[in-house]
């Protein structure tokens, strides 16, 4: 990592592997951005070790949407961060989020709202998806980037009966990759 390289932590939970696939696409977008480097970490690896995130310029949060919100494991990570919050340890870092569920809607927006409020409580700067909605006209397609029409963060949909080897879709992975690159570019601008 060079002196001018920004570090982007991708902190995620994945119950069945689908959200990990989405997280890997976010990571690819970060790592393909010049002067940006990812730190790819599951919330399970962070238990008792949130110091790992101290030198990150940005943190991209990822969780499946379970029952209309973040997973219990991701919520435990959020709760564990209260000591960081008390010290304003993530203040002015860039934040962003992504989520995946088996239903097309699945109330994913609630998960992203929860993440953005969490980031705001930490005094972080939220970056949205920044892509126009796809698949929203008669000429649209499931292959469109941002086919689910998200704005607050990246969304993906994975069929409940399909493994992470085939789902989420190529377009959802490409959306996540573009999202990772967007966050990395924002971090570079803020660090300049």
GIMOPE-V765356 format. One record per pair of residues at least 4 apart in sequence whose ideal C-beta (glycine too) atoms are under 6 Angstrom apart, sorted by the first residue. I is the first residue (numbers start at 1). J is the second residue. Records with the same first field share a line. If there is no record, write none. Layout:
I = J, J
//
This chain:
1 = 5, 37
4 = 35
5 = 35, 37
6 = 36, 57, 187, 188, 191
7 = 37, 39, 56, 57
8 = 30, 36, 38, 58, 184
9 = 39, 53, 56, 59
10 = 23, 26, 27, 38, 40, 60
11 = 41, 59, 61
12 = 23, 62
13 = 43, 63, 71, 73, 74
14 = 19, 20
15 = 64
17 = 164
18 = 100, 158, 164
19 = 62, 64, 100
21 = 164
22 = 98, 100, 156, 168, 176
23 = 62
25 = 173, 176, 177
26 = 60, 176, 180
27 = 38, 40
28 = 177
29 = 177, 180, 181
30 = 36, 38, 180, 184
31 = 38
33 = 181, 184
36 = 184
41 = 45, 46
43 = 73, 74, 77
46 = 50
50 = 84
57 = 187, 191
58 = 94, 183, 187
59 = 95
60 = 96, 183
61 = 97, 115
62 = 98
63 = 70, 71, 74, 99
64 = 71, 100
65 = 99, 101, 106, 108, 111
66 = 71
68 = 107, 110
69 = 110, 111, 114
70 = 74, 75, 111, 114
78 = 118
81 = 85
84 = 89, 90
85 = 122
90 = 122, 124
91 = 123
93 = 124
94 = 125, 127, 186, 187
95 = 119, 124, 126
96 = 127, 153, 183
97 = 112, 115, 153
98 = 153, 154
99 = 108, 111
100 = 156, 158
101 = 106, 108
102 = 158, 160
104 = 157
108 = 155
112 = 152, 153
116 = 126
119 = 124, 126
127 = 183, 186
128 = 151, 152
129 = 150, 151, 153, 154, 179
130 = 182
131 = 145, 146
133 = 146, 149
134 = 144, 145, 146, 147
135 = 140, 144, 147
136 = 140, 149
140 = 144
142 = 147
143 = 171
145 = 174, 175
146 = 175
147 = 171
148 = 155
150 = 155
154 = 175, 176, 179
156 = 168, 172
158 = 167, 168
159 = 167
162 = 166, 167
168 = 172
//
